[in-house]
Amino acid sequence: MQNIKPLLGVITVLLTFIGYAPYIRDTLQEKTKPHVYTWFIWGIVTMIAYGLQVSGGAGVGSWVTLAVALFTFLIFVLGIKMGGRKDITKSDTLFFLLSFVALFLWLIAKQPVLSVVLVSTIDLLGFVPTIRKSWNKPYSETLFTYELNILRHGLSLLTLQHYSIVTWLYPGSWVLANLFFSIMLIIKRGEINR
C-alpha cells in the first residue's frame, strides 16, 4: 500500500483540479455565487491544515490540501470580483467572527491535536454562511464540486503516510461535511423542482 500512496496523492490533486474547474466556470458565468466569508476562512484554514499535516508526517497525503488551499484563494478572489459580497447576513458575520475567535485560540494552543480540532472547527464554522445561502438558493452552488470532494477527501485519507488524529481529522471532517451538504442540495433542489 505504501508504494501506491504517491500515485493516489497525484490522483487526489488531479481530482481537485477536476472538481474545482466546473465551480470556477460556473462562478465566471454567474451561476455559482461563492460566499466570500466562507472561501476566505477556508483559504486561511486550509493553509494551516496543510502545515499541520506536513508537521504531522502526512507526506503525499498533504498534497491535496495544498492544492485545495490554492483553489480556495482563487475562488475567494473570484467571489469578490463577481459580487459575492451581496448575500451577507448578520448571522454570516457572526460565524465569520467566531471563526476568527477559534483561529486566535488555535494560535495560542500550541498542541497539534487541539490545533487540528480547532482548524477543523474553524473550517466548518466558515461553511455555515454557504449552507445558509444554499438552503435558500440551492442552485447557487456547483453540486458536482462537493460530490467530488467526498471522493477526493476520502482518497486523501488513504494517501496519508502516517495516521494520527492530526493527519486524518481534517480530511475526515470534510468527507462528512461535503456528504451532508451534497445531500442537502439534492433534497432542496428536489423540493424546488416538484
TORVO-999001 format. One record per residue: residue in three letters; x, y, z of N, C-alpha, C in turn. Coordinates in steps of 0.2 Angstrom, whole numbers, plus 5000, padded with zeros to 4 digits. Example, Ala and Ser with C-alpha at 12.3 -4.5 7.8 and 13.67 -1.06 7.14 Angstrom:
residues 2
ala506649725039506249785039506649845039 ser506449895035506849955036506450005039 
***
This chain:
residues 194
met500449945000500050005000500450065000 gln501050065003501550125004501750144997 asn501850094992502050114985501550154981 ile500950134983500350164979500150234981 lys500450254987500250324990500450384986 pro501050384983501150444979500750444973 leu500550384970500050384964499350414966 leu499150394972498450414975498550494977 gly499150514979499250584980499150624974 val499450604968499350634962498650634960 ile498350574961497650574959497150624962 thr497250624969496850674973496950744971 val497650764969497750834966497350844960 leu497450794955497050794949496350804950 leu496050764955495350774957495150844959 thr495650874962495550944965495450994959 phe495850984954495851024948495151004944 ile494950944943494350924940493750944944 gly493750944951493250964955493151044955 tyr493651084955493551154955493451184948 ala493651154943493651184936492851204935 pro492351154936491651174935491451234940 tyr491751234946491551284951491751354948 ile492351354946492651414943492251444937 arg492151394933491751414926491051434928 asp490751404933490051424935490051494938 thr490651504942490751574945490851624940 leu491251614935491351664930490751674926 gln490251624925489651634921489051654926 glu489251674932488751694937488251644939 lys488351584938487851534940487951514947 thr488551514949488851494956489051564959 lys488751574966488951634969489351614976 pro489951614975490351594981490251644987 his490151624993490151664999490851685001 val490951755000491651775001491951755009 tyr491451755014491651745020491951675021 thr491551625018491751555018492351545015 trp492451565009493051555005493651585008 phe493651645011494151675014494451635020 ile493951615024494051575030494451505028 trp494051475023494351415020495051425018 gly495251475014495951485012496451485017 ile496251525022496751535028496851465032 val496251435033496251375037496551315033 thr496451315027496751255023497451265023 met497751325022498451335023498751305029 ile498351325035498551305041498551225042 ala498051195039497951125040498551095036 tyr498651125030499251095026499851095030 gly500051155034500651155038500551105044 leu500051095047499951045052500050975049 gln499750955043499850895040500550885039 val500950925036501650925035502050905041 ser501850945046502250935053502050875056 gly501450845054501250785057501450725053 gly501850735048502150675044501650655039 ala501150695036500650665032500950645025 gly501550675023501850665017501450685011 val501350635006500950645000500250665001 gly500050635007499350655009499150725010 ser499750765011499650835011499550875005 trp499750844999499750874993499050904991 val498550864992497950884990497650944994 thr497950955001497751005005498051075002 leu498651065000498951124997498651144991 ala498451104986498051114980497451144982 val497051124987496451154989496451224991 ala497051234995497151304998497251354992 leu497551334987497751374981497051394977 phe496651344976496051354973495551394977 thr495551384984495151414988495251494988 phe495851514988496051584987495851614981 leu495951574975495651594969494951604969 ile494551564972493851564972493651624976 phe493951644982493851694986493951764982 val494451764978494551824974494051834968 leu493851774965493351774960492651794963 gly492551774969491951794973491851864974 ile492451894976492451974977492352004970 lys492651984965492652014958491952004955 met491551944957490951934954490351954958 gly490451994964489952024968489751974973 gly490151934976489951884981489851914988 arg489951974988489852014995489052034996 lys488652024991487952044991487552004996 asp487651944997487251905001487451885008 ile487751935012488051935018487451955023 thr487351915028486851925034487251935040 lys486851955045487151965052487451905055 ser487051845053487251785056487951755052 asp487951775046488551765042489151795046 thr489051855047489651895050489751865057 leu489251845061489351815067489851755067 phe489651705062490051645061490751665058 phe490851715054491451745052491851765058 leu491651795062491951825068492151765073 leu491651715074491851655078492351615075 ser492451615068492951585065493651615067 phe493651685068494251715070494451705077 val493951705081494051685088494351615089 ala494051565085494351505085495151505082 leu495251545077495851555074496351585079 phe496151625083496551655089496751605094 leu496251565096496351505100496851455098 trp496851445091497251405088497951425089 leu498051495087498751525088499051515095 ile498651515100498951515107498951445109 ala498651395106498551325108499251285109 lys499651295103500251255103500251185104 gln499751155103499651075104499351055097 pro499751005094499450985087498750955087 val498550915092497950885092497350945093 leu497450985098497051035099497051085093 ser497551095090497651135084497251115078 val497251045077496951015071496151015073 val495951005079495251015081494951085080 leu495351135082495151205081495151215073 val495651195070495651215062495051185059 ser494951125061494351085058493651125060 thr493651145066493051185068492951255065 ile493551285064493551345061493251345053 asp493551295050493351275043492551265043 leu492351225047491651205047491151265049 leu491451315054491051375055491051415049 gly491651415046491651455039491151435034 phe490951375034490551335030489751365031 val489651385037488951405039488651455034 pro488951505032488651555028488451525021 thr488851485019488751455012488151405013 ile488151365018487551325020486951365020 arg486951415024486351465025486151485018 lys486551515014486451545007486151485003 ser486451425003486251374999485551345001 trp485451345007484751325009484151365006 asn484351425005483851465002483851474994 lys484451464992484651464985485051404983 pro484751344983485151284982485551274975 tyr485351314970485651314964486251364963 ser486351404969486951454969487551414971 glu487651354971488251314972488351264966 thr488951244965489051194960489051124964 leu488551084963488451024967489050974965 phe489250974959489750924957490450934961 thr490650994962491251004966491150974973 tyr490650984976490550954983490550874983 glu490150854978490150774977490850744976 leu491250784972491950754970492350764976 asn492250814980492650824986492550764991 ile491950734991491850674995492450624993 leu492450604987492950564984493650584985 arg493750644984494450674985494750664992 his494350694996494550695003494550615006 gly494150575003494150505005494750475003 leu494950484997495650464994496250494998 ser496150554999496750585003496850555010 leu496350525013496450485019496850425018 leu496750395012497150335010497850355008 thr498050415006498650435005499150455011 leu498850465016499250485022499750435024 gln500350455025500950415026500950395034 his500650435038500650425045499950445047 tyr499650395051498950405053498950425061 ser498650485062498550515069497950565068 ile497750585074497150625073497350695070 val498050715070498250775067498250765060 thr498350705057498450695050497750685047 trp497250645050496650625047496050665049 leu496050705054495450735056495150785051 tyr495650825049495450875044495150845038 pro495450805034495150775028494550735030 gly494550705036493950665038493350705039 ser493450765042492850805044492550835037 trp493050845032492750865026492450815021 val492550755022492150695019491450705021 leu491350705028490650715031490350775029 ala490650835030490350895028490150905021 asn490550875016490350885009489850835008 leu489850775011489250725010488550755013 phe488550785019487950815021487750875017 phe488250915015488050975011487750955004 ser488050905001487850874994487150844995 ile486950815000486350785002485850845002 met486050895006485550955007485450985001 leu485950994996485751024990485350984986 ile485450924986485050874982484250874984 ile484150874990483550874993483150944992 lys483551004993483251064992483151084985 arg483551054980483351064973482751024971 gly482750964974482150924973481450954975 glu481450994980480951024983480751084978 ile481251114975481051174970480751144964 asn481051084962480851054955480151014955 arg479851014961479250974962478651014959 
***
